[in-house]
Structure formats: structure tokens, C-alpha cells
């Protein structure tokens, strides 16, 4: 599977505030770019923290892109994927509606009643890993279901885990002209952090977008 991480961060590397509240980091041009990347993907992945904090829909904004996908014989919206080890995704979350296929990745430790509730709500639950989601296992199953290109939109814990597992192929980072601050505010890659064997990136492009800079990298 080809994995593209896409994120918007402040100049000081924060994805949101220490309260996990959204911050307006990018503008209309970058939103349009993100919609294009989504349209080119088979699936869009976020962590359950993003679902609980923002209740995203993760569908395409531009009807033209939905028409393109239909013309190619694909669903009008890419599949939505939630990394959710304990099956905490609310059954009334926008990401669980019928606008697109929804996969919820859980671990074997997820409560059975929560898994059953998500399945009744229409989500397809994929079990991978004992106590936390194993992304290699989960991605292998998604590939079997036809997902070849996945766009990852956060949060920092998920992104770190994917880098840790060596699963990231590309990184697109929009750096907005704002300072957020806060030692507890989420960053691009949280988790335990690396102390050695850091992932290395090859800078592919630098472009001014809106009032910020888009950095694109290939991941070694």
C-alpha cells in the first residue's frame, strides 16, 4: 500500500491547541489541494482522537471529483478509516454515516459490545493487533479489500506509529503562518518519539500556498 501523510501545522509544529481545539492554519487554496489528494486516494485515515475532537466527515467537497471517481468505476468518496484500538468511535459520528465505506481498525482488546455497536451502525470493523492496532496487519487486510493508496490526515499519535512501522511513503506538510505553543499541544508526530534510527526524508518540493508554505517529501 502507498501511504501519503498530509498535515497542516503551525510554524512551531503544532497541529492544534493544548485543548485539542482546531486552529485555522491553512486557507482556501490548501483546502482545495487537500480535496484533490483525497480524491486521488482509495482511503482516508485518521485516529480516533481526531474523530472525538473534530467529528470530521472526510468526504470530498468538490462534486467534480466525485464525478471523476464515478466515471472511473469507483465509489464517489474514498473509504474512511479510523484507527481506534478500543472501539471508542461514537456510533453517531459523521464518519460512520452512509456517505462512504467506513473501516474501524480495532485491537483484540476492544470491548465486544462496542465492536457490535459499530457494526450495527454500518461500519466495517477490522481487528488487527492484541492491545493496540497493528498497522501492518490492518493495512494488509485493507489491501485485500482493494485499498492501494491511503491518505493519512492525523493525528500525531497515528502519524508517529506509521513512521515507526516504516509505512509512510510520502509526507505533505503545510506550514501556516501562526504560532500555537504549548508543551502539551499535539505535534506532527507524537507517540514515544525516536531516540535513534530517525526516518529520513527527501525534500521534493517547496511551494508558497495561501499565507504559508507547502513542503513535500519522499520518505526513505
Buried (B, 14 or more C-beta within 10 A) or exposed (E): BBBBBBBBBBBEBBBBBEEBEEBEBBBEBBEEBBBEBBBBBBBBBBBBBBBBBBEBBBBBBEEEBBEBBEEEEBEBBBBBBBBBBBBBBBEEBBBBBEBBBBBBBBBEEBEEEBBEBBBEBEBBBBBBBEEBBBBEBBBEBBEEEEBEBBBBBBBBBBBBBBBBEEBBBBBBBBBBEBEBEEEEBBBBBBBEEEEEEEBEBEEEEEEEBBEBBBBBBBBE
